[in-house]
Structures are given as C-alpha cells and as structure tokens.
Amino acid sequence: MKSLTDMKTHLSEFITTKYVASLPDASNRRYWPTDRDIINHMQAALAKQGELANNAIAVLCWEKLSELSELSHLVTDGKTLQELEETLQQQIEKLKSNIETSRLPKRAGRKLGMWEV
C-alpha cells in the first residue's frame, strides 16, 4: 500500500470497527494520526523492506532458514537433529572464516520515491 489516502481509509475503518461503542477522541494521535505521522511510518516500513530486498543473499538465506525451521519441527529422530546441528555449525564456521572484518557491509542512504497523496 503506497497511498496515504488508502492507509487513512484502512486506519479509519479499523478504528471505527474495533471501537464501535466508544470512539477515541479525534485529537488522540495514537488512534487518529496526522498525515505526516502516517507518511513517516510508511517510509520507515519501506526503508526496512528495502534493506532486506537490496541484499539478495540475505533474502535467500532467510527463505532457506525459514524452510529449515519448519522442517526441523517435524523431525523426531534425535540423531538426525544432532547431525543437522553439526552440519549447520560447520557451515557457520566456514562462513565466518571467509569474512574479513574490513569487508562487512556498510549502511548506505536510500532515496525513497514520491508519495501518492
């Protein structure tokens, strides 16, 4: 969702359906944020998404770890889990040995696009 108008509509619908009996005061910014509040939150969410999306390897690793996590809950054999843990630890150590501290990623600024209002 990239439109301020859409976000305001969704927030309004949420508040009015959640608090049917007694609506919060219209001056309460926790429930009725200003346009600037909404834009700031939307920009922060896009920046967070951009940090992950800009690093394809991190995304791929996250997907594989999620899959591994889901599958590991189904394994009941202790030996298999122990072997999995050992293999993962070996891969982590191998990865650590290939990383130079001077080559760690540095955060860079990211230009966000224009908002639809």
Backbone atoms as SQL, in Angstrom:
CREATE TABLE atoms (id INTEGER PRIMARY KEY, chain TEXT, resi INTEGER, resn TEXT, atom TEXT, x REAL, y REAL, z REAL);
INSERT INTO atoms VALUES
  (1, 'A', 1, 'MET', 'N', 0.850, -1.152, 0.000),
  (2, 'A', 1, 'MET', 'CA', 0.000, 0.000, 0.000),
  (3, 'A', 1, 'MET', 'C', 0.910, 1.234, 0.000),
  (4, 'A', 2, 'LYS', 'N', 0.769, 2.053, -1.029),
  (5, 'A', 2, 'LYS', 'CA', 1.637, 3.217, -1.157),
  (6, 'A', 2, 'LYS', 'C', 0.876, 4.531, -1.108),
  (7, 'A', 3, 'SER', 'N', -0.404, 4.465, -0.957),
  (8, 'A', 3, 'SER', 'CA', -1.200, 5.675, -0.984),
  (9, 'A', 3, 'SER', 'C', -1.581, 6.111, 0.429),
  (10, 'A', 4, 'LEU', 'N', -1.342, 7.360, 0.721),
  (11, 'A', 4, 'LEU', 'CA', -1.712, 7.926, 2.021),
  (12, 'A', 4, 'LEU', 'C', -3.220, 7.825, 2.213),
  (13, 'A', 5, 'THR', 'N', -3.969, 8.113, 1.167),
  (14, 'A', 5, 'THR', 'CA', -5.428, 8.057, 1.243),
  (15, 'A', 5, 'THR', 'C', -5.903, 6.648, 1.581),
  (16, 'A', 6, 'ASP', 'N', -5.321, 5.638, 0.934),
  (17, 'A', 6, 'ASP', 'CA', -5.696, 4.252, 1.229),
  (18, 'A', 6, 'ASP', 'C', -5.388, 3.897, 2.684),
  (19, 'A', 7, 'MET', 'N', -4.223, 4.301, 3.148),
  (20, 'A', 7, 'MET', 'CA', -3.835, 3.995, 4.528),
  (21, 'A', 7, 'MET', 'C', -4.788, 4.663, 5.511),
  (22, 'A', 8, 'LYS', 'N', -5.129, 5.917, 5.263),
  (23, 'A', 8, 'LYS', 'CA', -6.065, 6.618, 6.149),
  (24, 'A', 8, 'LYS', 'C', -7.421, 5.927, 6.166),
  (25, 'A', 9, 'THR', 'N', -7.864, 5.467, 5.009),
  (26, 'A', 9, 'THR', 'CA', -9.142, 4.756, 4.927),
  (27, 'A', 9, 'THR', 'C', -9.097, 3.475, 5.747),
  (28, 'A', 10, 'HIS', 'N', -8.028, 2.700, 5.595),
  (29, 'A', 10, 'HIS', 'CA', -7.896, 1.449, 6.356),
  (30, 'A', 10, 'HIS', 'C', -7.822, 1.714, 7.857),
  (31, 'A', 11, 'LEU', 'N', -7.068, 2.723, 8.253),
  (32, 'A', 11, 'LEU', 'CA', -6.977, 3.054, 9.680),
  (33, 'A', 11, 'LEU', 'C', -8.331, 3.463, 10.232),
  (34, 'A', 12, 'SER', 'N', -9.041, 4.290, 9.494),
  (35, 'A', 12, 'SER', 'CA', -10.355, 4.749, 9.932),
  (36, 'A', 12, 'SER', 'C', -11.322, 3.576, 10.078),
  (37, 'A', 13, 'GLU', 'N', -11.322, 2.684, 9.098),
  (38, 'A', 13, 'GLU', 'CA', -12.195, 1.502, 9.169),
  (39, 'A', 13, 'GLU', 'C', -11.839, 0.633, 10.368),
  (40, 'A', 14, 'PHE', 'N', -10.539, 0.456, 10.606),
  (41, 'A', 14, 'PHE', 'CA', -10.103, -0.368, 11.731),
  (42, 'A', 14, 'PHE', 'C', -10.563, 0.238, 13.058),
  (43, 'A', 15, 'ILE', 'N', -10.340, 1.518, 13.225),
  (44, 'A', 15, 'ILE', 'CA', -10.704, 2.177, 14.488),
  (45, 'A', 15, 'ILE', 'C', -12.214, 2.147, 14.698),
  (46, 'A', 16, 'THR', 'N', -12.967, 2.461, 13.661),
  (47, 'A', 16, 'THR', 'CA', -14.425, 2.510, 13.830),
  (48, 'A', 16, 'THR', 'C', -15.034, 1.131, 14.061),
  (49, 'A', 17, 'THR', 'N', -14.428, 0.067, 13.514),
  (50, 'A', 17, 'THR', 'CA', -14.970, -1.272, 13.761),
  (51, 'A', 17, 'THR', 'C', -14.493, -1.836, 15.098),
  (52, 'A', 18, 'LYS', 'N', -13.281, -1.491, 15.525),
  (53, 'A', 18, 'LYS', 'CA', -12.746, -2.002, 16.795),
  (54, 'A', 18, 'LYS', 'C', -13.382, -1.297, 17.984),
  (55, 'A', 19, 'TYR', 'N', -13.627, -0.003, 17.851),
  (56, 'A', 19, 'TYR', 'CA', -14.158, 0.792, 18.958),
  (57, 'A', 19, 'TYR', 'C', -15.568, 1.277, 18.637),
  (58, 'A', 20, 'VAL', 'N', -16.461, 0.343, 18.346),
  (59, 'A', 20, 'VAL', 'CA', -17.818, 0.705, 17.952),
  (60, 'A', 20, 'VAL', 'C', -18.544, 1.434, 19.083),
  (61, 'A', 21, 'ALA', 'N', -18.386, 0.956, 20.298),
  (62, 'A', 21, 'ALA', 'CA', -19.128, 1.528, 21.427),
  (63, 'A', 21, 'ALA', 'C', -18.677, 2.952, 21.742),
  (64, 'A', 22, 'SER', 'N', -17.383, 3.157, 21.857),
  (65, 'A', 22, 'SER', 'CA', -16.898, 4.491, 22.204),
  (66, 'A', 22, 'SER', 'C', -15.641, 4.789, 21.396),
  (67, 'A', 23, 'LEU', 'N', -15.798, 5.634, 20.404),
  (68, 'A', 23, 'LEU', 'CA', -14.663, 6.013, 19.568),
  (69, 'A', 23, 'LEU', 'C', -13.692, 6.870, 20.361),
  (70, 'A', 24, 'PRO', 'N', -12.384, 6.655, 20.161),
  (71, 'A', 24, 'PRO', 'CA', -11.401, 7.517, 20.826),
  (72, 'A', 24, 'PRO', 'C', -11.558, 8.954, 20.339),
  (73, 'A', 25, 'ASP', 'N', -11.162, 9.885, 21.186),
  (74, 'A', 25, 'ASP', 'CA', -11.248, 11.303, 20.846),
  (75, 'A', 25, 'ASP', 'C', -10.492, 11.592, 19.553),
  (76, 'A', 26, 'ALA', 'N', -11.047, 12.437, 18.715),
  (77, 'A', 26, 'ALA', 'CA', -10.451, 12.743, 17.410),
  (78, 'A', 26, 'ALA', 'C', -9.099, 13.437, 17.528),
  (79, 'A', 27, 'SER', 'N', -8.789, 13.999, 18.676),
  (80, 'A', 27, 'SER', 'CA', -7.494, 14.668, 18.853),
  (81, 'A', 27, 'SER', 'C', -6.402, 13.707, 19.331),
  (82, 'A', 28, 'ASN', 'N', -6.770, 12.454, 19.600),
  (83, 'A', 28, 'ASN', 'CA', -5.815, 11.462, 20.073),
  (84, 'A', 28, 'ASN', 'C', -5.032, 10.900, 18.876),
  (85, 'A', 29, 'ARG', 'N', -3.775, 11.305, 18.743),
  (86, 'A', 29, 'ARG', 'CA', -2.969, 10.922, 17.583),
  (87, 'A', 29, 'ARG', 'C', -2.614, 9.439, 17.576),
  (88, 'A', 30, 'ARG', 'N', -2.742, 8.766, 18.676),
  (89, 'A', 30, 'ARG', 'CA', -2.491, 7.328, 18.688),
  (90, 'A', 30, 'ARG', 'C', -3.519, 6.609, 17.798),
  (91, 'A', 31, 'TYR', 'N', -4.740, 7.107, 17.816),
  (92, 'A', 31, 'TYR', 'CA', -5.797, 6.497, 17.025),
  (93, 'A', 31, 'TYR', 'C', -6.086, 7.242, 15.727),
  (94, 'A', 32, 'TRP', 'N', -5.853, 8.522, 15.722),
  (95, 'A', 32, 'TRP', 'CA', -6.099, 9.355, 14.550),
  (96, 'A', 32, 'TRP', 'C', -4.820, 10.104, 14.193),
  (97, 'A', 33, 'PRO', 'N', -3.810, 9.393, 13.619),
  (98, 'A', 33, 'PRO', 'CA', -2.523, 10.035, 13.324),
  (99, 'A', 33, 'PRO', 'C', -2.656, 11.095, 12.218),
  (100, 'A', 34, 'THR', 'N', -1.742, 12.060, 12.262),
  (101, 'A', 34, 'THR', 'CA', -1.718, 13.081, 11.215),
  (102, 'A', 34, 'THR', 'C', -1.174, 12.467, 9.927),
  (103, 'A', 35, 'ASP', 'N', -1.335, 13.194, 8.825),
  (104, 'A', 35, 'ASP', 'CA', -0.789, 12.719, 7.554),
  (105, 'A', 35, 'ASP', 'C', 0.714, 12.496, 7.664),
  (106, 'A', 36, 'ARG', 'N', 1.400, 13.414, 8.341),
  (107, 'A', 36, 'ARG', 'CA', 2.852, 13.309, 8.499),
  (108, 'A', 36, 'ARG', 'C', 3.210, 12.060, 9.297),
  (109, 'A', 37, 'ASP', 'N', 2.431, 11.743, 10.353),
  (110, 'A', 37, 'ASP', 'CA', 2.677, 10.525, 11.140),
  (111, 'A', 37, 'ASP', 'C', 2.572, 9.282, 10.254),
  (112, 'A', 38, 'ILE', 'N', 1.535, 9.230, 9.442),
  (113, 'A', 38, 'ILE', 'CA', 1.319, 8.075, 8.569),
  (114, 'A', 38, 'ILE', 'C', 2.452, 7.958, 7.551),
  (115, 'A', 39, 'ILE', 'N', 2.811, 9.071, 6.931),
  (116, 'A', 39, 'ILE', 'CA', 3.891, 9.057, 5.944),
  (117, 'A', 39, 'ILE', 'C', 5.196, 8.595, 6.575),
  (118, 'A', 40, 'ASN', 'N', 5.498, 9.088, 7.784),
  (119, 'A', 40, 'ASN', 'CA', 6.723, 8.669, 8.470),
  (120, 'A', 40, 'ASN', 'C', 6.741, 7.159, 8.717),
  (121, 'A', 41, 'HIS', 'N', 5.610, 6.620, 9.149),
  (122, 'A', 41, 'HIS', 'CA', 5.539, 5.177, 9.391),
  (123, 'A', 41, 'HIS', 'C', 5.683, 4.394, 8.086),
  (124, 'A', 42, 'MET', 'N', 5.061, 4.883, 7.033),
  (125, 'A', 42, 'MET', 'CA', 5.146, 4.198, 5.745),
  (126, 'A', 42, 'MET', 'C', 6.576, 4.250, 5.201),
  (127, 'A', 43, 'GLN', 'N', 7.249, 5.384, 5.371),
  (128, 'A', 43, 'GLN', 'CA', 8.638, 5.493, 4.923),
  (129, 'A', 43, 'GLN', 'C', 9.542, 4.558, 5.708),
  (130, 'A', 44, 'ALA', 'N', 9.323, 4.470, 7.006),
  (131, 'A', 44, 'ALA', 'CA', 10.137, 3.577, 7.830),
  (132, 'A', 44, 'ALA', 'C', 9.935, 2.120, 7.410),
  (133, 'A', 45, 'ALA', 'N', 8.690, 1.747, 7.109),
  (134, 'A', 45, 'ALA', 'CA', 8.412, 0.377, 6.676),
  (135, 'A', 45, 'ALA', 'C', 9.071, 0.094, 5.327),
  (136, 'A', 46, 'LEU', 'N', 9.006, 1.042, 4.403),
  (137, 'A', 46, 'LEU', 'CA', 9.651, 0.839, 3.103),
  (138, 'A', 46, 'LEU', 'C', 11.165, 0.756, 3.235),
  (139, 'A', 47, 'ALA', 'N', 11.728, 1.571, 4.109),
  (140, 'A', 47, 'ALA', 'CA', 13.178, 1.531, 4.316),
  (141, 'A', 47, 'ALA', 'C', 13.588, 0.170, 4.868),
  (142, 'A', 48, 'LYS', 'N', 12.808, -0.352, 5.804),
  (143, 'A', 48, 'LYS', 'CA', 13.097, -1.663, 6.380),
  (144, 'A', 48, 'LYS', 'C', 12.997, -2.742, 5.310),
  (145, 'A', 49, 'GLN', 'N', 11.966, -2.668, 4.480),
  (146, 'A', 49, 'GLN', 'CA', 11.824, -3.641, 3.394),
  (147, 'A', 49, 'GLN', 'C', 12.973, -3.505, 2.410),
  (148, 'A', 50, 'GLY', 'N', 13.380, -2.284, 2.127),
  (149, 'A', 50, 'GLY', 'CA', 14.456, -2.041, 1.176),
  (150, 'A', 50, 'GLY', 'C', 15.776, -2.599, 1.644),
  (151, 'A', 51, 'GLU', 'N', 16.042, -2.521, 2.949),
  (152, 'A', 51, 'GLU', 'CA', 17.291, -3.070, 3.485),
  (153, 'A', 51, 'GLU', 'C', 17.377, -4.557, 3.205),
  (154, 'A', 52, 'LEU', 'N', 16.264, -5.258, 3.350),
  (155, 'A', 52, 'LEU', 'CA', 16.268, -6.697, 3.093),
  (156, 'A', 52, 'LEU', 'C', 16.282, -6.996, 1.597),
  (157, 'A', 53, 'ALA', 'N', 15.501, -6.232, 0.845),
  (158, 'A', 53, 'ALA', 'CA', 15.388, -6.502, -0.590),
  (159, 'A', 53, 'ALA', 'C', 16.678, -6.187, -1.333),
  (160, 'A', 54, 'ASN', 'N', 17.461, -5.242, -0.837),
  (161, 'A', 54, 'ASN', 'CA', 18.703, -4.882, -1.512),
  (162, 'A', 54, 'ASN', 'C', 19.784, -5.938, -1.360),
  (163, 'A', 55, 'ASN', 'N', 19.619, -6.844, -0.457),
  (164, 'A', 55, 'ASN', 'CA', 20.626, -7.866, -0.234),
  (165, 'A', 55, 'ASN', 'C', 20.032, -9.229, -0.587),
  (166, 'A', 56, 'ALA', 'N', 20.192, -9.626, -1.851),
  (167, 'A', 56, 'ALA', 'CA', 19.562, -10.852, -2.351),
  (168, 'A', 56, 'ALA', 'C', 20.031, -12.089, -1.595),
  (169, 'A', 57, 'ILE', 'N', 21.272, -12.131, -1.216),
  (170, 'A', 57, 'ILE', 'CA', 21.794, -13.291, -0.483),
  (171, 'A', 57, 'ILE', 'C', 21.113, -13.416, 0.878),
  (172, 'A', 58, 'ALA', 'N', 20.941, -12.287, 1.554),
  (173, 'A', 58, 'ALA', 'CA', 20.282, -12.314, 2.860),
  (174, 'A', 58, 'ALA', 'C', 18.852, -12.823, 2.731),
  (175, 'A', 59, 'VAL', 'N', 18.172, -12.403, 1.693),
  (176, 'A', 59, 'VAL', 'CA', 16.797, -12.858, 1.475),
  (177, 'A', 59, 'VAL', 'C', 16.777, -14.355, 1.210),
  (178, 'A', 60, 'LEU', 'N', 17.681, -14.822, 0.358),
  (179, 'A', 60, 'LEU', 'CA', 17.751, -16.248, 0.051),
  (180, 'A', 60, 'LEU', 'C', 18.044, -17.058, 1.314),
  (181, 'A', 61, 'CYS', 'N', 18.996, -16.589, 2.112),
  (182, 'A', 61, 'CYS', 'CA', 19.326, -17.283, 3.361),
  (183, 'A', 61, 'CYS', 'C', 18.122, -17.307, 4.296),
  (184, 'A', 62, 'TRP', 'N', 17.416, -16.187, 4.381),
  (185, 'A', 62, 'TRP', 'CA', 16.242, -16.115, 5.251),
  (186, 'A', 62, 'TRP', 'C', 15.192, -17.142, 4.811),
  (187, 'A', 63, 'GLU', 'N', 14.965, -17.257, 3.504),
  (188, 'A', 63, 'GLU', 'CA', 13.990, -18.217, 2.996),
  (189, 'A', 63, 'GLU', 'C', 14.407, -19.645, 3.332),
  (190, 'A', 64, 'LYS', 'N', 15.690, -19.954, 3.131),
  (191, 'A', 64, 'LYS', 'CA', 16.166, -21.309, 3.396),
  (192, 'A', 64, 'LYS', 'C', 16.108, -21.621, 4.894),
  (193, 'A', 65, 'LEU', 'N', 16.448, -20.646, 5.731),
  (194, 'A', 65, 'LEU', 'CA', 16.385, -20.869, 7.172),
  (195, 'A', 65, 'LEU', 'C', 14.940, -21.053, 7.641),
  (196, 'A', 66, 'SER', 'N', 14.017, -20.325, 7.042),
  (197, 'A', 66, 'SER', 'CA', 12.605, -20.497, 7.387),
  (198, 'A', 66, 'SER', 'C', 12.127, -21.894, 7.024),
  (199, 'A', 67, 'GLU', 'N', 12.510, -22.339, 5.831),
  (200, 'A', 67, 'GLU', 'CA', 12.147, -23.686, 5.389),
  (201, 'A', 67, 'GLU', 'C', 12.758, -24.733, 6.316),
  (202, 'A', 68, 'LEU', 'N', 14.025, -24.544, 6.656),
  (203, 'A', 68, 'LEU', 'CA', 14.716, -25.464, 7.553),
  (204, 'A', 68, 'LEU', 'C', 14.044, -25.496, 8.923),
  (205, 'A', 69, 'SER', 'N', 13.651, -24.337, 9.410),
  (206, 'A', 69, 'SER', 'CA', 12.991, -24.260, 10.702),
  (207, 'A', 69, 'SER', 'C', 11.667, -25.022, 10.697),
  (208, 'A', 70, 'GLU', 'N', 10.886, -24.836, 9.633),
  (209, 'A', 70, 'GLU', 'CA', 9.611, -25.540, 9.529),
  (210, 'A', 70, 'GLU', 'C', 9.816, -27.049, 9.488),
  (211, 'A', 71, 'LEU', 'N', 10.800, -27.492, 8.712),
  (212, 'A', 71, 'LEU', 'CA', 11.044, -28.928, 8.584),
  (213, 'A', 71, 'LEU', 'C', 11.623, -29.533, 9.859),
  (214, 'A', 72, 'SER', 'N', 12.473, -28.785, 10.550),
  (215, 'A', 72, 'SER', 'CA', 13.115, -29.338, 11.745),
  (216, 'A', 72, 'SER', 'C', 12.108, -29.655, 12.844),
  (217, 'A', 73, 'HIS', 'N', 10.976, -28.951, 12.848),
  (218, 'A', 73, 'HIS', 'CA', 9.946, -29.239, 13.852),
  (219, 'A', 73, 'HIS', 'C', 9.266, -30.584, 13.605),
  (220, 'A', 74, 'LEU', 'N', 9.405, -31.096, 12.390),
  (221, 'A', 74, 'LEU', 'CA', 8.776, -32.370, 12.051),
  (222, 'A', 74, 'LEU', 'C', 9.674, -33.565, 12.324),
  (223, 'A', 75, 'VAL', 'N', 10.971, -33.316, 12.527),
  (224, 'A', 75, 'VAL', 'CA', 11.929, -34.407, 12.757),
  (225, 'A', 75, 'VAL', 'C', 11.824, -34.866, 14.206),
  (226, 'A', 76, 'THR', 'N', 11.669, -36.175, 14.373),
  (227, 'A', 76, 'THR', 'CA', 11.565, -36.728, 15.727),
  (228, 'A', 76, 'THR', 'C', 12.802, -37.517, 16.123),
  (229, 'A', 77, 'ASP', 'N', 13.663, -37.804, 15.153),
  (230, 'A', 77, 'ASP', 'CA', 14.866, -38.584, 15.396),
  (231, 'A', 77, 'ASP', 'C', 15.973, -37.685, 15.950),
  (232, 'A', 78, 'GLY', 'N', 16.422, -37.966, 17.158),
  (233, 'A', 78, 'GLY', 'CA', 17.462, -37.160, 17.804),
  (234, 'A', 78, 'GLY', 'C', 18.774, -37.157, 17.047),
  (235, 'A', 79, 'LYS', 'N', 19.138, -38.278, 16.466),
  (236, 'A', 79, 'LYS', 'CA', 20.404, -38.376, 15.724),
  (237, 'A', 79, 'LYS', 'C', 20.373, -37.455, 14.503),
  (238, 'A', 80, 'THR', 'N', 19.266, -37.434, 13.799),
  (239, 'A', 80, 'THR', 'CA', 19.124, -36.569, 12.629),
  (240, 'A', 80, 'THR', 'C', 19.248, -35.098, 13.022),
  (241, 'A', 81, 'LEU', 'N', 18.611, -34.729, 14.133),
  (242, 'A', 81, 'LEU', 'CA', 18.698, -33.343, 14.605),
  (243, 'A', 81, 'LEU', 'C', 20.125, -32.981, 15.008),
  (244, 'A', 82, 'GLN', 'N', 20.816, -33.916, 15.651),
  (245, 'A', 82, 'GLN', 'CA', 22.196, -33.666, 16.055),
  (246, 'A', 82, 'GLN', 'C', 23.085, -33.496, 14.822),
  (247, 'A', 83, 'GLU', 'N', 22.896, -34.341, 13.817),
  (248, 'A', 83, 'GLU', 'CA', 23.670, -34.215, 12.581),
  (249, 'A', 83, 'GLU', 'C', 23.379, -32.890, 11.883),
  (250, 'A', 84, 'LEU', 'N', 22.127, -32.489, 11.904),
  (251, 'A', 84, 'LEU', 'CA', 21.746, -31.211, 11.310),
  (252, 'A', 84, 'LEU', 'C', 22.432, -30.057, 12.039),
  (253, 'A', 85, 'GLU', 'N', 22.423, -30.105, 13.353),
  (254, 'A', 85, 'GLU', 'CA', 23.074, -29.055, 14.145),
  (255, 'A', 85, 'GLU', 'C', 24.573, -28.989, 13.846),
  (256, 'A', 86, 'GLU', 'N', 25.223, -30.151, 13.760),
  (257, 'A', 86, 'GLU', 'CA', 26.652, -30.187, 13.469),
  (258, 'A', 86, 'GLU', 'C', 26.955, -29.633, 12.083),
  (259, 'A', 87, 'THR', 'N', 26.148, -30.003, 11.112),
  (260, 'A', 87, 'THR', 'CA', 26.336, -29.513, 9.744),
  (261, 'A', 87, 'THR', 'C', 26.162, -28.001, 9.682),
  (262, 'A', 88, 'LEU', 'N', 25.122, -27.504, 10.340),
  (263, 'A', 88, 'LEU', 'CA', 24.890, -26.058, 10.351),
  (264, 'A', 88, 'LEU', 'C', 26.038, -25.321, 11.039),
  (265, 'A', 89, 'GLN', 'N', 26.528, -25.867, 12.137),
  (266, 'A', 89, 'GLN', 'CA', 27.642, -25.234, 12.848),
  (267, 'A', 89, 'GLN', 'C', 28.887, -25.202, 11.972),
  (268, 'A', 90, 'GLN', 'N', 29.148, -26.273, 11.231),
  (269, 'A', 90, 'GLN', 'CA', 30.294, -26.299, 10.315),
  (270, 'A', 90, 'GLN', 'C', 30.154, -25.228, 9.236),
  (271, 'A', 91, 'GLN', 'N', 28.947, -25.079, 8.701),
  (272, 'A', 91, 'GLN', 'CA', 28.717, -24.076, 7.666),
  (273, 'A', 91, 'GLN', 'C', 28.874, -22.659, 8.215),
  (274, 'A', 92, 'ILE', 'N', 28.431, -22.445, 9.433),
  (275, 'A', 92, 'ILE', 'CA', 28.585, -21.131, 10.071),
  (276, 'A', 92, 'ILE', 'C', 30.061, -20.813, 10.265),
  (277, 'A', 93, 'GLU', 'N', 30.825, -21.786, 10.756),
  (278, 'A', 93, 'GLU', 'CA', 32.260, -21.572, 10.958),
  (279, 'A', 93, 'GLU', 'C', 32.970, -21.319, 9.631),
  (280, 'A', 94, 'LYS', 'N', 32.580, -22.051, 8.594),
  (281, 'A', 94, 'LYS', 'CA', 33.166, -21.856, 7.264),
  (282, 'A', 94, 'LYS', 'C', 32.869, -20.445, 6.756),
  (283, 'A', 95, 'LEU', 'N', 31.643, -20.007, 6.942),
  (284, 'A', 95, 'LEU', 'CA', 31.257, -18.665, 6.516),
  (285, 'A', 95, 'LEU', 'C', 32.029, -17.596, 7.290),
  (286, 'A', 96, 'LYS', 'N', 32.137, -17.776, 8.606),
  (287, 'A', 96, 'LYS', 'CA', 32.884, -16.819, 9.428),
  (288, 'A', 96, 'LYS', 'C', 34.340, -16.721, 9.001),
  (289, 'A', 97, 'SER', 'N', 34.929, -17.849, 8.644),
  (290, 'A', 97, 'SER', 'CA', 36.343, -17.838, 8.266),
  (291, 'A', 97, 'SER', 'C', 36.579, -17.120, 6.935),
  (292, 'A', 98, 'ASN', 'N', 35.538, -16.977, 6.129),
  (293, 'A', 98, 'ASN', 'CA', 35.665, -16.318, 4.838),
  (294, 'A', 98, 'ASN', 'C', 35.296, -14.837, 4.869),
  (295, 'A', 99, 'ILE', 'N', 34.937, -14.337, 6.022),
  (296, 'A', 99, 'ILE', 'CA', 34.545, -12.932, 6.127),
  (297, 'A', 99, 'ILE', 'C', 35.672, -12.134, 6.765),
  (298, 'A', 100, 'GLU', 'N', 36.101, -11.113, 6.064),
  (299, 'A', 100, 'GLU', 'CA', 37.086, -10.189, 6.634),
  (300, 'A', 100, 'GLU', 'C', 36.316, -9.064, 7.303),
  (301, 'A', 101, 'THR', 'N', 36.765, -8.658, 8.466),
  (302, 'A', 101, 'THR', 'CA', 36.037, -7.604, 9.183),
  (303, 'A', 101, 'THR', 'C', 36.010, -6.303, 8.403),
  (304, 'A', 102, 'SER', 'N', 37.017, -6.055, 7.567),
  (305, 'A', 102, 'SER', 'CA', 37.033, -4.826, 6.781),
  (306, 'A', 102, 'SER', 'C', 36.005, -4.860, 5.655),
  (307, 'A', 103, 'ARG', 'N', 35.474, -6.047, 5.362),
  (308, 'A', 103, 'ARG', 'CA', 34.533, -6.176, 4.257),
  (309, 'A', 103, 'ARG', 'C', 33.094, -6.279, 4.719),
  (310, 'A', 104, 'LEU', 'N', 32.867, -6.061, 6.000),
  (311, 'A', 104, 'LEU', 'CA', 31.493, -6.108, 6.482),
  (312, 'A', 104, 'LEU', 'C', 30.684, -5.016, 5.798),
  (313, 'A', 105, 'PRO', 'N', 29.408, -5.277, 5.486),
  (314, 'A', 105, 'PRO', 'CA', 28.607, -4.280, 4.769),
  (315, 'A', 105, 'PRO', 'C', 28.420, -3.003, 5.569),
  (316, 'A', 106, 'LYS', 'N', 28.460, -1.897, 4.856),
  (317, 'A', 106, 'LYS', 'CA', 28.213, -0.594, 5.471),
  (318, 'A', 106, 'LYS', 'C', 26.834, -0.138, 5.036),
  (319, 'A', 107, 'ARG', 'N', 26.135, 0.534, 5.945),
  (320, 'A', 107, 'ARG', 'CA', 24.794, 1.025, 5.622),
  (321, 'A', 107, 'ARG', 'C', 24.915, 2.259, 4.752),
  (322, 'A', 108, 'ALA', 'N', 24.101, 2.297, 3.738),
  (323, 'A', 108, 'ALA', 'CA', 24.083, 3.453, 2.840),
  (324, 'A', 108, 'ALA', 'C', 22.693, 4.060, 2.852),
  (325, 'A', 109, 'GLY', 'N', 22.619, 5.357, 2.570),
  (326, 'A', 109, 'GLY', 'CA', 21.328, 6.019, 2.490),
  (327, 'A', 109, 'GLY', 'C', 20.525, 5.494, 1.316),
  (328, 'A', 110, 'ARG', 'N', 19.226, 5.578, 1.417),
  (329, 'A', 110, 'ARG', 'CA', 18.353, 5.074, 0.360),
  (330, 'A', 110, 'ARG', 'C', 17.332, 6.141, 0.057),
  (331, 'A', 111, 'LYS', 'N', 17.222, 6.513, -1.208),
  (332, 'A', 111, 'LYS', 'CA', 16.274, 7.522, -1.613),
  (333, 'A', 111, 'LYS', 'C', 14.904, 6.873, -1.791),
  (334, 'A', 112, 'LEU', 'N', 13.905, 7.420, -1.133),
  (335, 'A', 112, 'LEU', 'CA', 12.553, 6.902, -1.248),
  (336, 'A', 112, 'LEU', 'C', 11.799, 7.717, -2.293),
  (337, 'A', 113, 'GLY', 'N', 10.929, 7.063, -3.018),
  (338, 'A', 113, 'GLY', 'CA', 10.175, 7.705, -4.084),
  (339, 'A', 113, 'GLY', 'C', 9.130, 8.679, -3.570),
  (340, 'A', 114, 'MET', 'N', 8.427, 9.283, -4.473),
  (341, 'A', 114, 'MET', 'CA', 7.364, 10.235, -4.117),
  (342, 'A', 114, 'MET', 'C', 6.139, 9.478, -3.619),
  (343, 'A', 115, 'TRP', 'N', 5.404, 10.114, -2.741),
  (344, 'A', 115, 'TRP', 'CA', 4.181, 9.503, -2.207),
  (345, 'A', 115, 'TRP', 'C', 2.995, 9.947, -3.021),
  (346, 'A', 116, 'GLU', 'N', 2.046, 9.038, -3.186),
  (347, 'A', 116, 'GLU', 'CA', 0.776, 9.383, -3.800),
  (348, 'A', 116, 'GLU', 'C', -0.110, 9.956, -2.713),
  (349, 'A', 117, 'VAL', 'N', -0.602, 11.118, -2.904),
  (350, 'A', 117, 'VAL', 'CA', -1.485, 11.720, -1.889),
  (351, 'A', 117, 'VAL', 'C', -2.869, 11.911, -2.456);
